[in-house]
Amino acid sequence: MTVTIDKFGRVLIPKPLRDRLGLSAGAEISLDVHTGGDGAPSLELRAVPDAPPLVRKNGRLVYTGAIDPHGQDIVAFIREQRLARTGHLAGVDIPDADDSEAEGRDA
């Protein structure tokens, strides 16, 4: 498959290849230059796997994923994630904190 570099140095990756690699807008890719057996340089493109949203730092799990700073209460988000994780580990379904607060107002 042949593609063209535009005047800004960009290369459009055709949709079938993006779909095959699981690439979408904002996805990170890695580029490497290799020299083949014939001496011709080649460009290798690799999809960079998404980093896990939880990483261990100093023995604690730290959330490193993206959170919309304009539309989400961080404390409520962390509470919901902890409840969901606790419920999953215990094998029970724990309702969201927002659901329980709404039920308390309806009563």
FENMO-V599238 format. One record per backbone hydrogen bond with DSSP energy under -1.0 kcal/mol. CO is the residue of the C=O (numbers start at 1). NH is the residue of the N-H. Records with the same first field share a line. If there is no record, write none. Layout:
BEGIN
CO: NH + NH
END
This chain:
BEGIN
6: 9
10: 6
14: 18
15: 19
16: 20
17: 21
18: 23
24: 27
28: 48
30: 46
32: 44
34: 42
36: 39
40: 36
42: 34
44: 32
46: 30
53: 64
55: 62
57: 60
60: 57
62: 55
73: 77
74: 78
75: 79
76: 80
77: 81
78: 82
79: 83
80: 84
81: 85
82: 86
83: 87
84: 88
85: 89
86: 90
87: 91 + 92
96: 100
97: 101
98: 102
99: 103
100: 104
101: 105
102: 106
103: 107
END
